[in-house]
Amino acid sequence: MTRVTKRSTALLELMDFLAAAGRPVKAIEIAERFGRHRATVYRMIQELAAELDVNVQQGPDGYWIDAKDHTFRVNLRLHEVMAVFLASRLLAHYSDKPNPHASSALARLSIALQRTAPRIAAHMARTADRLDRPLTEAERVYLTVLETLTQAWAEGRRVRLVTQEGAPHGRLFEPYFIEPSSVGFSSYVIGFDHHRQAIRTFKIERLRAVVSTLETYTIPESFDPYERLEAAWGVNWGDGGTPIEVVVRFAPGRVTERVCESHWHPTQRIELQADGSAIFRVTVGSTLDMKWWLRQWGPDCVVLAPAELRREIADDMRQAAQLYAKASEEEG
């Protein structure tokens, strides 16, 4: 390892150490941690700012780097890059809001890939452009709310949520997890709501503002977002009551073939019938997020259970038929 390489590695290790500390760190502690003289530590901190454009903060208690200013180092192989590219294409298709952070990340990856994989680099750059269109005022509010939640989640700090119908000072909240949903192109924050004294889920698009506090929190070891979300079709896992088994019959032919091609839910079971149809079974905590999925199949899908869900979908279909009949009459 050359002298220049050693020096660069030392700077990156110092950057990672300050970012991971989560608190101000005195120069003497840094010197002891890396086995260097304090004068060397002071010089390295200056070089972080001058050469790596790292925003190192300084206060009476020492030095620190905010999580939002930290540059993460990741080494990816070609097929790992392809996985990121596919994820970015899904984001571009299913997000109805621009995301300058996603755009910036993809642009950086595009630059890194230009020599070794120029074709992928070019498409990554175009996807970055797709995600970097101008923000409306509502989209700017959403992005600011998401940024504040992200930093609070990373730093373990409580926030105050200002909802559309809530008090202007907000409700104290501890963000435990952030989850996107293809239903309505929305994102949700899951965490502990001090007002309700329970774990609640809030749609981020419906938050008017989020204010970070200096209060810290710890996520309980018993909280497992993946376990909870397995009970949901989207992000709504219900009230924790008795799980609901949904049973659906899909018509023979291409519809059944299409249903069998995909893994829709962790609990799904598909039973092919002699006539070519399929019985689809799934267990969820709530059917709320599932309704749009059932409606999209139209007459090729019949809900067999539960009866209440069958009645709701049937009512939707009848109302849709009436609207189409009315439109046909007006047209004729």
C-alpha positions as CSV (number, residue, x, y, z in Angstrom):
1,M,0.0,0.0,0.0
2,T,1.5,3.4,-1.1
3,R,1.8,6.4,1.2
4,V,-1.0,8.1,-0.6
5,T,-3.3,5.1,-0.4
6,K,-2.6,4.8,3.4
7,R,-3.4,8.4,3.9
8,S,-6.7,8.2,2.0
9,T,-7.7,5.1,3.9
10,A,-6.9,6.8,7.2
11,L,-9.1,9.8,6.2
12,L,-12.0,7.5,5.2
13,E,-11.7,5.5,8.5
14,L,-11.8,8.8,10.5
15,M,-14.9,9.9,8.5
16,D,-16.7,6.6,9.3
17,F,-15.7,6.8,12.9
18,L,-17.0,10.3,13.4
19,A,-20.3,9.5,11.6
20,A,-20.9,6.3,13.5
21,A,-20.1,7.8,16.9
22,G,-23.5,9.6,17.1
23,R,-22.0,12.2,19.5
24,P,-19.2,14.8,19.6
25,V,-15.8,13.2,20.0
26,K,-12.8,15.0,21.5
27,A,-9.5,15.1,19.7
28,I,-7.7,13.2,22.4
29,E,-10.2,10.3,22.1
30,I,-9.6,10.2,18.3
31,A,-5.9,10.2,18.8
32,E,-6.1,7.3,21.2
33,R,-8.5,5.4,18.9
34,F,-6.2,5.7,15.9
35,G,-2.8,5.8,17.7
36,R,-1.9,9.2,16.4
37,H,-0.7,12.5,17.9
38,R,-3.4,15.2,18.5
39,A,-1.6,17.5,16.0
40,T,-2.1,14.8,13.3
41,V,-5.7,14.5,14.2
42,Y,-6.3,18.2,13.8
43,R,-4.6,18.1,10.4
44,M,-6.7,15.1,9.3
45,I,-9.9,16.8,10.3
46,Q,-8.9,19.8,8.1
47,E,-8.1,17.5,5.2
48,L,-11.5,15.8,5.5
49,A,-13.2,19.1,4.8
50,A,-10.7,20.4,2.2
51,E,-10.1,17.2,0.2
52,L,-13.2,15.0,0.7
53,D,-15.7,17.8,1.1
54,V,-16.9,16.4,4.4
55,N,-18.8,18.8,6.7
56,V,-17.1,18.1,10.1
57,Q,-18.9,20.0,12.9
58,Q,-17.0,21.3,15.9
59,G,-18.2,22.3,19.4
60,P,-17.0,22.5,22.9
61,D,-17.4,18.7,23.3
62,G,-15.5,17.7,20.2
63,Y,-16.0,16.9,16.5
64,W,-18.9,15.1,14.8
65,I,-20.4,14.5,11.4
66,D,-24.2,14.6,10.9
67,A,-25.7,11.5,9.3
68,K,-27.0,13.6,6.4
69,D,-23.5,14.8,5.6
70,H,-21.8,11.4,5.7
71,T,-20.7,9.8,2.4
72,F,-21.1,6.0,2.6
73,R,-18.6,3.8,0.8
74,V,-20.0,0.7,-0.9
75,N,-18.3,-1.7,-3.2
76,L,-20.6,-3.4,-5.7
77,R,-20.1,-6.2,-8.2
78,L,-21.8,-6.0,-11.7
79,H,-24.8,-8.1,-10.8
80,E,-25.3,-6.2,-7.6
81,V,-25.3,-3.0,-9.6
82,M,-27.9,-4.6,-11.9
83,A,-30.1,-5.3,-8.8
84,V,-29.8,-1.6,-7.9
85,F,-30.7,-0.6,-11.4
86,L,-33.8,-2.7,-11.5
87,A,-34.9,-1.3,-8.1
88,S,-34.4,2.2,-9.5
89,R,-36.5,1.4,-12.6
90,L,-39.3,0.2,-10.2
91,L,-38.9,3.5,-8.3
92,A,-39.2,5.5,-11.5
93,H,-42.3,3.6,-12.5
94,Y,-44.2,3.5,-9.2
95,S,-43.2,6.8,-7.6
96,D,-45.4,9.7,-8.5
97,K,-43.0,12.2,-6.9
98,P,-39.5,13.2,-8.0
99,N,-36.7,12.3,-5.7
100,P,-33.5,14.3,-6.0
101,H,-31.6,12.0,-3.6
102,A,-32.4,8.9,-5.6
103,S,-31.4,10.9,-8.7
104,S,-28.1,11.9,-7.2
105,A,-27.3,8.4,-6.0
106,L,-28.0,7.0,-9.5
107,A,-25.9,9.7,-11.2
108,R,-23.0,8.8,-8.9
109,L,-23.3,5.1,-9.9
110,S,-23.6,6.1,-13.5
111,I,-20.3,7.9,-13.3
112,A,-18.6,5.0,-11.6
113,L,-19.8,2.6,-14.3
114,Q,-18.9,4.6,-17.3
115,R,-15.7,2.7,-18.0
116,T,-16.7,-0.9,-17.1
117,A,-20.4,-1.0,-18.1
118,P,-21.1,2.0,-20.3
119,R,-24.5,0.7,-21.5
120,I,-25.9,0.3,-17.9
121,A,-24.3,3.6,-17.0
122,A,-26.2,5.4,-19.7
123,H,-29.5,4.0,-18.7
124,M,-28.8,4.7,-15.0
125,A,-28.2,8.4,-16.0
126,R,-31.5,8.5,-17.9
127,T,-33.3,7.0,-14.9
128,A,-31.6,9.6,-12.7
129,D,-33.0,12.4,-14.9
130,R,-36.5,10.8,-14.7
131,L,-36.4,11.1,-10.9
132,D,-35.1,14.7,-10.9
133,R,-37.9,16.7,-12.4
134,P,-38.9,20.0,-10.7
135,L,-40.7,19.8,-7.4
136,T,-44.2,21.2,-6.8
137,E,-44.8,22.8,-3.4
138,A,-46.6,19.7,-2.1
139,E,-43.7,17.5,-3.3
140,R,-41.2,19.8,-1.6
141,V,-43.2,19.5,1.7
142,Y,-43.2,15.7,1.3
143,L,-39.4,15.6,0.6
144,T,-38.7,17.7,3.7
145,V,-40.9,15.5,5.9
146,L,-39.2,12.4,4.5
147,E,-35.7,13.8,5.1
148,T,-36.5,14.8,8.7
149,L,-37.9,11.4,9.4
150,T,-34.9,9.7,7.8
151,Q,-32.4,11.6,9.9
152,A,-34.4,11.1,13.1
153,W,-34.7,7.4,12.4
154,A,-31.0,7.1,11.7
155,E,-30.0,9.1,14.8
156,G,-32.7,7.6,17.1
157,R,-34.4,11.0,17.9
158,R,-38.0,11.6,18.6
159,V,-40.0,13.9,16.4
160,R,-43.2,15.8,16.5
161,L,-45.7,15.0,13.7
162,V,-47.9,17.8,12.5
163,T,-50.8,16.0,10.8
164,Q,-53.5,17.6,8.6
165,E,-56.1,17.5,11.4
166,G,-53.9,17.5,14.4
167,A,-52.7,20.2,16.9
168,P,-50.2,22.7,15.4
169,H,-47.5,21.7,18.0
170,G,-47.6,18.1,16.8
171,R,-47.7,14.7,18.4
172,L,-44.6,13.1,19.9
173,F,-43.5,10.1,17.8
174,E,-40.6,7.6,17.6
175,P,-39.9,6.4,14.0
176,Y,-39.3,2.6,13.9
177,F,-39.5,1.9,10.2
178,I,-40.3,3.5,6.8
179,E,-42.2,1.5,4.2
180,P,-43.2,2.3,0.6
181,S,-46.4,1.0,-0.9
182,S,-47.5,0.6,-4.5
183,V,-51.1,1.3,-3.3
184,G,-51.5,5.0,-4.2
185,F,-47.8,5.4,-4.7
186,S,-47.4,6.3,-1.0
187,S,-44.9,5.9,1.8
188,Y,-45.6,5.2,5.4
189,V,-43.7,5.7,8.7
190,I,-44.3,3.1,11.5
191,G,-43.5,3.9,15.1
192,F,-44.5,4.6,18.6
193,D,-47.1,7.3,19.0
194,H,-47.0,8.9,22.4
195,H,-50.5,10.4,22.0
196,R,-52.1,6.9,21.5
197,Q,-49.4,5.0,23.6
198,A,-49.3,2.5,20.8
199,I,-47.5,1.6,17.6
200,R,-49.2,3.5,14.8
201,T,-48.7,3.9,11.0
202,F,-48.8,7.4,9.3
203,K,-49.0,8.1,5.6
204,I,-46.1,10.4,5.0
205,E,-47.9,12.3,2.3
206,R,-50.6,13.4,4.8
207,L,-48.1,14.9,7.2
208,R,-47.9,18.7,7.0
209,A,-44.5,18.9,8.9
210,V,-42.1,16.9,11.1
211,V,-40.0,18.6,13.7
212,S,-37.0,16.8,15.2
213,T,-36.3,16.9,18.9
214,L,-33.3,16.3,21.1
215,E,-35.0,13.5,22.9
216,T,-33.6,10.0,22.0
217,Y,-35.3,6.6,22.0
218,T,-34.6,2.9,21.6
219,I,-36.5,0.6,19.3
220,P,-37.7,-2.4,21.4
221,E,-36.1,-5.7,20.5
222,S,-39.6,-7.2,20.2
223,F,-40.5,-4.9,17.3
224,D,-40.0,-6.7,14.0
225,P,-41.5,-4.7,11.0
226,Y,-41.1,-7.7,8.7
227,E,-43.1,-9.9,10.9
228,R,-45.9,-7.3,11.2
229,L,-45.9,-6.6,7.5
230,E,-46.3,-10.3,6.7
231,A,-49.8,-9.9,8.1
232,A,-50.5,-7.0,5.6
233,W,-51.3,-7.1,1.9
234,G,-49.7,-3.6,1.7
235,V,-48.8,-1.8,4.9
236,N,-52.1,-2.2,6.8
237,W,-51.7,-5.2,9.1
238,G,-55.0,-4.5,11.0
239,D,-55.6,-4.2,14.7
240,G,-53.8,-7.4,15.7
241,G,-57.1,-9.4,16.0
242,T,-57.9,-12.7,14.4
243,P,-56.2,-13.1,11.0
244,I,-58.6,-13.1,8.0
245,E,-58.4,-15.9,5.4
246,V,-59.3,-14.6,2.0
247,V,-60.3,-17.2,-0.6
248,V,-60.6,-16.2,-4.3
249,R,-61.4,-18.1,-7.5
250,F,-59.7,-17.1,-10.7
251,A,-61.1,-17.9,-14.1
252,P,-59.4,-20.6,-16.3
253,G,-56.9,-19.5,-18.9
254,R,-54.5,-16.6,-19.0
255,V,-55.7,-15.0,-15.7
256,T,-54.9,-18.1,-13.7
257,E,-51.6,-18.4,-15.6
258,R,-50.8,-14.8,-14.6
259,V,-51.7,-15.3,-11.0
260,C,-49.6,-18.4,-10.7
261,E,-46.6,-16.6,-12.2
262,S,-46.1,-14.3,-9.2
263,H,-45.4,-14.5,-5.5
264,W,-48.1,-12.1,-4.2
265,H,-47.9,-12.7,-0.4
266,P,-45.9,-14.8,2.0
267,T,-49.0,-16.8,3.1
268,Q,-50.4,-17.5,-0.4
269,R,-51.5,-21.0,-1.4
270,I,-52.7,-21.7,-5.0
271,E,-54.8,-24.8,-5.8
272,L,-55.3,-25.5,-9.5
273,Q,-58.7,-27.0,-10.3
274,A,-59.7,-29.6,-12.9
275,D,-61.5,-26.9,-15.1
276,G,-58.3,-24.8,-15.3
277,S,-59.4,-22.3,-12.7
278,A,-57.4,-21.6,-9.5
279,I,-58.4,-21.2,-5.8
280,F,-56.1,-18.5,-4.2
281,R,-55.9,-18.4,-0.5
282,V,-54.1,-15.8,1.6
283,T,-54.1,-14.8,5.3
284,V,-54.0,-11.1,6.2
285,G,-54.7,-8.8,9.2
286,S,-56.8,-6.4,7.1
287,T,-58.4,-6.6,3.6
288,L,-58.2,-2.8,3.1
289,D,-55.1,-2.8,0.9
290,M,-56.3,-5.9,-1.0
291,K,-59.4,-4.5,-2.5
292,W,-57.7,-2.6,-5.3
293,W,-55.9,-5.8,-6.3
294,L,-59.1,-7.8,-6.4
295,R,-61.0,-5.1,-8.4
296,Q,-58.4,-5.1,-11.1
297,W,-59.2,-8.6,-12.2
298,G,-62.8,-7.7,-13.0
299,P,-65.1,-10.6,-13.9
300,D,-62.2,-13.0,-13.9
301,C,-62.0,-13.0,-10.1
302,V,-64.7,-14.0,-7.5
303,V,-64.2,-13.6,-3.8
304,L,-65.4,-16.8,-2.0
305,A,-64.6,-15.7,1.5
306,P,-65.0,-13.8,3.7
307,A,-68.6,-13.0,2.9
308,E,-68.3,-9.3,3.9
309,L,-65.4,-8.7,1.5
310,R,-67.4,-10.5,-1.3
311,R,-70.3,-8.2,-0.7
312,E,-68.1,-5.1,-0.8
313,I,-66.4,-6.1,-4.1
314,A,-69.8,-7.1,-5.6
315,D,-71.2,-3.7,-4.7
316,D,-68.2,-2.0,-6.3
317,M,-68.8,-4.0,-9.5
318,R,-72.5,-3.2,-9.6
319,Q,-71.8,0.5,-9.2
320,A,-69.2,0.4,-11.9
321,A,-71.6,-1.4,-14.2
322,Q,-74.3,1.2,-13.6
323,L,-71.8,4.0,-14.4
324,Y,-70.8,2.3,-17.7
325,A,-74.5,1.7,-18.6
326,K,-75.3,5.4,-17.9
327,A,-72.3,6.5,-20.0
328,S,-73.5,4.2,-22.9
329,E,-77.0,5.6,-22.7
330,E,-75.7,9.2,-22.8
331,E,-73.5,8.3,-25.7
332,G,-76.3,6.6,-27.6
